[in-house]
Amino acid sequence: MNVVGPPFGLSVWDAALDADLRAGLAAVEEGLLDATKSDVPFITDAARHLLQAGGKRFRPLLVMLGAQFGDPHAPGVVPSAVVVELTHLATLYHDDVMDEADARRGVHSANARWGNSVAVLTGDFLFSRASHILADLGPEAVRVQAEAFERLVTGQILETVGPRDGRDPLDHYMEVLAGKTSSLMAVSGRFGAMMSGADESVVHTLTQFGERIGIAFQLADDVLDIASDHHESGKTPGTDLREGVPTLPVLHVRKMYAQAVAAGGHVSADDRRLNELLDGDLTDDALHAEALGLLRAHPALDQARRDSRQYAAEALAALAPLAEGPAKQALAGLCDAAVDRASWAAGGASRAGGPPKRGCRPGPATPRPHPGALLPGAYGG
């Protein structure tokens, strides 16, 4: 399991905040280990399978940062962070079954190792443990989590069934992300503020921040899947493309092509070829490489970058009501990290090797780590 590491992409390095986050996230790790322990050793092994493989721990980080606006050491802060991460982990077990995925976080998926039934039941076990912890946090926490979980499942169902007739696939995709991604991000910021006793206005602000920053990072990941090479990002490029997952750049390509055809405008040979490839099977290495090259040169990729920047800018704007201080600056740093993550990839950064200069804010350049470090994983895996 990854240990709590140094900050990533934060605008202000504050020693007290750094120490508080490290201690809080270490406590979350202990809470996760405790929550995944069963009297049945096999269940413990299955429940800890993805936990010990690593992960970003973005949601617990948001809880810890949100708690800085109240009492960060209040008794409900760490348990609520454990709840959101357990919920996230449980969805990964279920997602891998639905997607027939063989790997997750660099290891065999639970379904590949033990079969679909064990994977589904392990996800259910994690949900039950999250519910048990929630029961001790009070009825309001139970209600908030239930609403988030409903949104999450709704997003998953919408993704599974696809857009209804006449619905813009791009609008449908953003609705899916609002459910699958934003729901738990929003509840993370909300729990942090709520459990720390922060003012209701702060609770609202951090909920809105979570809604937007979650989508900003997801869209940045969509860009990275196309634009970066393995050395830059640590990810295999074009994974979603190979699996036929319609991420944001692909949806923009399709929409631009459809609009050009409908308007009777000029459609280049490359555009026609790319759409032909996207309509086919890209598991063949040569076809996959051809599609990836065409996508990297397509204006849809820059549009996807702009979309990610827009959500990061909205997340930053949502922070305006908060009191100035290290925690607010750290949250703003997450906005910068999302933008840098989308921008620093093949074609998005200077070929001379320079990183993006400003994140999502105007002002002087801030030194930033390599894009592989622009992940919440640097704060706990």
Protein Blocks (a to p, Z undefined) as FASTA:
>chain_A
ZZddddehiabdcfklmmmmmmmmmmmmmmmmmmmpcfblklmmmmmmmmmnnpjklmmm
mmmmmmmmmcfkbfklmmmmmmmmmmmmmmmmmmmmmnopabeehiacfklmnojklmmm
mmmmmmmmmmmmmmmnojklmmmmmmmmmmmmmmmmmmmnopaehiafklmmmmmmmmmm
mmmmmmmmmmmmmmnopafklmmmmmmmmmmmmmmmmmmmmmmmmmpcfklnopaehklm
mnopacfklmmmmmmmmmmmmnopacdfklmmmmmmmmmcckbmklmmmmmmmmmmpmkl
mmmmmmmmmmmmmmmmmmmmpccdfklmmmmmmmmmmmmmmmncghiacfklpacfklja
gcdddddddfklmcfklnnZZ
